[in-house]
Amino acid sequence: MRWQMRGMLWPLILLILLGYFGHLAWQGRAGLAEQRALAARAAALKMRLAELRAERARLEARVAAMRPRSRDLDLLDEVARRNLGYLRPDERVIVVPPAEPAAAAAR
């Protein structure tokens, strides 16, 4: 009986170790589940990076259009008027209040 227990001990220890390392390979900090989550996050971040690069290119083009050497002085004039409130002496400002949603829906 004692010999039978001794013969079962090593396979049992090896089975426990195999189960432990298998669990770590699947659920551990560097396991397969974590690798999948990281890959999904990397894909989302790559998409966000592409969006930010496109926005940066758009903003760089707009800034380039506002430089003194640029021919698009109308854009510079528009931005100065909107952001700084600049007006020429012969201009008047007419403020139109926004329409209320309830009044617009009733019409």
C-alpha distance (Angstrom), angle and dihedral (degrees) to the residues before:
residue distance angle dihedral
M1 . . .
R2 3.76 . .
W3 3.81 90.4 .
Q4 3.77 90.4 52.5
M5 3.80 92.1 52.8
R6 3.78 91.1 48.0
G7 3.79 90.6 50.5
M8 3.84 90.8 51.8
L9 3.81 95.2 46.3
W10 3.82 99.2 75.9
P11 3.81 96.0 45.9
L12 3.81 88.8 47.6
I13 3.82 92.0 50.8
L14 3.78 90.7 47.2
L15 3.80 91.4 48.3
I16 3.82 91.0 51.2
L17 3.82 91.2 48.7
L18 3.79 91.2 47.4
G19 3.80 90.4 51.1
Y20 3.81 91.7 47.7
F21 3.80 94.6 50.0
G22 3.79 91.3 42.3
H23 3.78 89.4 54.5
L24 3.81 90.8 49.3
A25 3.80 90.9 48.9
W26 3.79 90.3 55.0
Q27 3.81 105.0 32.9
G28 3.81 105.1 17.6
R29 3.80 128.1 109.3
A30 3.79 90.7 -88.1
G31 3.79 96.0 29.2
L32 3.77 129.7 129.5
A33 3.81 94.0 -95.5
E34 3.79 90.9 53.6
Q35 3.80 91.4 46.9
R36 3.81 90.3 54.7
A37 3.80 91.6 49.0
L38 3.80 90.8 49.3
A39 3.80 91.7 49.0
A40 3.81 90.8 51.9
R41 3.80 91.1 48.4
A42 3.81 91.0 47.9
A43 3.81 90.4 53.0
A44 3.81 91.3 50.3
L45 3.79 91.0 48.3
K46 3.81 91.4 49.6
M47 3.80 89.9 53.9
R48 3.81 90.5 48.8
L49 3.80 89.7 48.8
A50 3.81 90.9 52.9
E51 3.82 90.0 50.7
L52 3.80 91.7 49.4
R53 3.79 92.3 47.9
A54 3.81 90.6 51.7
E55 3.80 91.0 49.3
R56 3.79 90.7 47.6
A57 3.80 90.9 51.7
R58 3.81 89.8 50.0
L59 3.81 91.7 49.7
E60 3.80 92.3 46.0
A61 3.80 89.8 52.8
R62 3.79 90.2 49.9
V63 3.81 92.2 48.9
A64 3.80 90.4 47.8
A65 3.80 88.7 53.2
M66 3.82 90.0 55.4
R67 3.81 95.8 52.8
P68 3.82 116.3 110.0
R69 3.80 92.7 -115.0
S70 3.79 90.5 56.6
R71 3.79 122.3 97.5
D72 3.82 93.6 -139.7
L73 3.79 98.6 91.9
D74 3.81 90.3 145.8
L75 3.81 89.7 69.7
L76 3.80 90.7 50.9
D77 3.78 90.0 49.2
E78 3.81 91.7 48.5
V79 3.80 93.3 50.4
A80 3.80 92.9 46.9
R81 3.78 91.6 49.9
R82 3.80 94.8 46.9
N83 3.81 99.7 41.5
L84 3.80 101.6 32.5
G85 3.79 100.6 29.5
Y86 3.81 95.0 -123.0
L87 3.78 117.6 171.6
R88 3.76 134.0 177.4
P89 3.81 116.8 -120.0
D90 3.80 92.2 -108.5
E91 3.83 95.5 52.3
R92 3.80 130.3 92.7
V93 3.78 129.0 -158.4
I94 3.78 118.6 -132.1
V95 3.80 112.9 -168.6
V96 3.80 114.0 -154.4
P97 3.80 114.2 -165.4
P98 3.81 115.0 -133.1
A99 3.79 115.8 -101.2
E100 3.77 115.2 -106.4
P101 3.82 114.8 -114.2
A102 3.83 94.1 -129.2
A103 3.80 93.2 50.8
A104 3.80 92.4 47.0
A105 3.82 92.3 49.1
A106 3.83 92.9 50.0
R107 3.81 92.6 57.0
